[in-house]
Amino acid sequence: MRALVLLLPLMAFACSGGSDKDDTDGTGDDDDVTGDDDDDVMGDDDDDDVVYTGCLADGLTVDPGTGVDAYVGLNDGDDVVMVHGPQGGWHIDVGGLVTNTDQLVSIDAKFIDTDTDTLVAGDQVEVRQALVGWDDVGCSGEFFGVRVFVDDLADTVTQDDICDLEGANLEMTLTVIALESKPAATTVVTLPVVAALDPADVAVCAKR
């Protein structure tokens, strides 16, 4: 019994304050979301100040594009087609050329109507896939055919909604994460594009 009494204060001391790992009150710990050395997105000592080597040494980059069966690069002001899918909904096919990267990446794309500041497409789970046409030497590859569904304008997007979007100025935001690096490397690019109708919708919209 005496041994137990002597041990308890030591245990209490070991479980109290002296660690920086478990403090959750946001003051002085190593796990605080803001201002720590582990999880602070800006200016921490081990996530954002890491020096990458190998494929990632020159910095992850992505050239945004479109395309169903192959990557087609996009420039400022290019059209992106709101594809009328076989099941009645609409989507935009997204592609990209990724360099200085690992082959396995996460892809997330969003489209915002800049005239109304309205999310048009992109509120969905990111896509994870291996880049195609992978070049081990150049550390580059492509993706295409990533469907971003135009379903964020309303609970139910109608043909009229799509017709109204024709010619709208959109901002495409493309986020690509190289998943095999430690920590994962991220790049984000934006591109102004213009919403265009699927050929199947042109005649329908013209009759309105």
C-alpha positions as CSV (number, residue, x, y, z in Angstrom):
1,M,0.0,0.0,0.0
2,R,2.8,2.4,0.8
3,A,4.4,1.8,-2.6
4,L,1.1,2.8,-4.2
5,V,0.9,6.0,-2.2
6,L,4.4,7.0,-3.2
7,L,3.8,6.3,-6.9
8,L,0.6,8.3,-7.3
9,P,2.2,11.8,-7.1
10,L,4.8,10.8,-9.7
11,M,2.1,9.6,-12.0
12,A,0.1,12.8,-11.5
13,F,3.2,14.9,-12.3
14,A,3.9,12.8,-15.4
15,C,0.4,13.4,-16.7
16,S,0.2,17.1,-15.9
17,G,1.3,20.2,-17.9
18,G,5.1,19.5,-18.5
19,S,4.5,18.3,-22.1
20,D,4.0,20.4,-25.2
21,K,2.3,17.6,-27.1
22,D,-1.1,17.5,-25.5
23,D,-2.0,21.0,-24.6
24,T,-5.2,21.9,-26.4
25,D,-5.9,25.4,-25.0
26,G,-4.0,27.1,-27.8
27,T,-1.2,28.5,-25.6
28,G,2.4,27.4,-26.0
29,D,1.8,23.8,-27.2
30,D,3.3,22.0,-30.2
31,D,-0.1,20.9,-31.6
32,D,-1.9,24.2,-31.5
33,V,-3.4,24.9,-35.0
34,T,-2.1,28.5,-34.9
35,G,1.4,29.4,-33.9
36,D,2.9,25.9,-33.3
37,D,5.8,24.0,-34.8
38,D,3.8,21.1,-36.1
39,D,0.5,22.2,-37.6
40,D,0.7,25.9,-38.3
41,V,0.0,26.2,-42.0
42,M,2.0,29.4,-42.2
43,G,5.6,29.6,-41.1
44,D,5.9,26.4,-39.1
45,D,9.2,24.5,-38.7
46,D,8.3,21.2,-40.3
47,D,5.4,21.4,-42.7
48,D,5.9,24.5,-44.8
49,D,9.7,25.2,-44.5
50,V,10.6,21.7,-45.6
51,V,13.2,21.4,-48.4
52,Y,12.0,19.0,-51.0
53,T,14.4,16.9,-53.1
54,G,14.1,14.7,-56.2
55,C,11.1,15.4,-58.3
56,L,9.8,18.1,-56.1
57,A,13.0,20.0,-55.7
58,D,12.1,22.6,-58.4
59,G,8.5,23.2,-57.1
60,L,5.3,21.5,-58.0
61,T,3.5,23.2,-61.0
62,V,0.3,22.5,-62.9
63,D,-1.0,23.8,-66.2
64,P,-4.8,23.7,-66.1
65,G,-6.7,22.2,-69.0
66,T,-9.7,20.2,-70.1
67,G,-10.3,17.1,-72.2
68,V,-12.1,13.8,-72.0
69,D,-9.6,11.4,-73.6
70,A,-6.5,13.6,-73.6
71,Y,-5.2,16.7,-71.9
72,V,-6.0,19.9,-73.7
73,G,-4.4,23.1,-72.3
74,L,-6.4,26.1,-71.5
75,N,-5.5,29.8,-71.8
76,D,-7.1,32.9,-70.2
77,G,-10.6,33.4,-71.5
78,D,-10.9,30.0,-73.2
79,D,-14.3,28.3,-73.3
80,V,-15.1,25.4,-71.0
81,V,-18.0,23.2,-72.1
82,M,-20.8,22.4,-69.7
83,V,-21.2,18.8,-71.0
84,H,-24.8,17.5,-71.0
85,G,-24.3,14.0,-69.6
86,P,-26.2,10.9,-70.6
87,Q,-28.1,10.9,-67.3
88,G,-29.3,14.4,-67.7
89,G,-26.9,16.4,-65.5
90,W,-24.1,18.6,-66.6
91,H,-20.3,18.6,-65.8
92,I,-17.1,20.2,-66.9
93,D,-14.2,17.9,-67.9
94,V,-10.9,19.1,-66.2
95,G,-7.4,18.1,-67.2
96,G,-3.9,19.2,-66.2
97,L,-0.2,18.9,-67.0
98,V,1.7,18.4,-63.7
99,T,5.5,18.8,-63.4
100,N,8.0,18.5,-60.6
101,T,5.7,16.0,-58.9
102,D,5.2,12.5,-57.7
103,Q,3.0,10.3,-59.9
104,L,0.2,9.9,-57.4
105,V,-1.8,13.1,-57.0
106,S,-5.0,14.5,-55.6
107,I,-7.1,16.8,-57.9
108,D,-9.7,19.3,-56.8
109,A,-11.3,21.9,-59.2
110,K,-13.9,24.6,-58.6
111,F,-15.7,27.0,-60.9
112,I,-17.1,30.3,-59.6
113,D,-19.2,32.8,-61.6
114,T,-17.2,35.9,-61.0
115,D,-20.1,38.3,-61.9
116,T,-22.2,36.9,-59.1
117,D,-19.6,35.3,-56.9
118,T,-21.6,32.1,-57.1
119,L,-20.1,28.6,-56.9
120,V,-21.1,26.9,-60.1
121,A,-19.3,23.5,-59.8
122,G,-16.8,21.8,-57.6
123,D,-18.4,21.0,-54.2
124,Q,-17.4,17.4,-54.3
125,V,-14.7,15.0,-53.1
126,E,-11.3,15.4,-54.6
127,V,-10.1,12.8,-57.1
128,R,-7.0,10.8,-56.5
129,Q,-5.2,9.1,-59.3
130,A,-1.8,8.3,-60.9
131,L,-0.7,10.7,-63.7
132,V,-0.7,9.2,-67.2
133,G,2.2,9.5,-69.6
134,W,4.4,9.5,-66.6
135,D,8.0,10.7,-67.3
136,D,10.4,9.5,-64.6
137,V,13.2,11.8,-65.8
138,G,11.1,14.9,-66.2
139,C,8.9,14.1,-63.2
140,S,5.8,15.0,-65.1
141,G,2.5,13.5,-66.3
142,E,-1.1,14.4,-67.2
143,F,-4.6,13.9,-66.1
144,F,-7.9,14.4,-68.0
145,G,-11.5,13.5,-67.9
146,V,-12.0,14.6,-64.2
147,R,-15.7,15.4,-64.0
148,V,-16.6,18.5,-62.0
149,F,-20.4,18.5,-61.7
150,V,-22.4,21.7,-62.4
151,D,-24.8,21.1,-59.5
152,D,-24.1,23.9,-57.0
153,L,-26.3,26.6,-58.4
154,A,-29.5,25.2,-56.8
155,D,-30.8,22.1,-55.2
156,T,-31.8,21.0,-58.7
157,V,-30.0,22.5,-61.7
158,T,-32.3,22.9,-64.7
159,Q,-31.9,23.4,-68.4
160,D,-32.8,27.1,-67.9
161,D,-30.0,27.4,-65.4
162,I,-27.5,26.1,-67.9
163,C,-28.8,28.3,-70.7
164,D,-28.4,31.3,-68.4
165,L,-24.8,30.4,-67.7
166,E,-23.8,30.6,-71.4
167,G,-21.0,33.2,-71.7
168,A,-20.6,33.6,-68.0
169,N,-17.2,34.6,-66.7
170,L,-15.9,31.8,-64.5
171,E,-12.8,31.5,-62.4
172,M,-11.3,28.0,-62.4
173,T,-9.4,27.1,-59.3
174,L,-7.3,23.9,-59.6
175,T,-5.6,22.4,-56.6
176,V,-3.1,19.5,-57.1
177,I,-1.4,17.7,-54.2
178,A,1.6,15.4,-54.7
179,L,0.6,12.6,-52.2
180,E,3.7,10.6,-52.0
181,S,5.9,13.4,-50.7
182,K,6.4,13.9,-46.9
183,P,4.7,16.2,-46.2
184,A,2.5,16.3,-49.3
185,A,3.3,19.2,-51.6
186,T,0.4,21.4,-52.9
187,T,0.0,23.9,-55.7
188,V,-3.1,26.0,-56.5
189,V,-3.7,27.9,-59.8
190,T,-6.5,30.0,-61.0
191,L,-7.6,30.7,-64.6
192,P,-10.4,32.9,-66.0
193,V,-12.5,30.9,-68.4
194,V,-15.9,31.3,-70.1
195,A,-18.9,28.9,-69.7
196,A,-19.9,27.4,-73.1
197,L,-22.9,25.2,-74.0
198,D,-22.8,21.6,-75.0
199,P,-23.7,21.3,-78.7
200,A,-26.8,19.4,-77.6
201,D,-28.0,22.4,-75.7
202,V,-27.4,25.1,-78.3
203,A,-30.7,24.7,-80.1
204,V,-32.7,24.2,-76.9
205,C,-31.3,27.4,-75.4
206,A,-31.8,29.4,-78.6
207,K,-35.6,28.7,-78.5
208,R,-36.1,30.3,-75.1
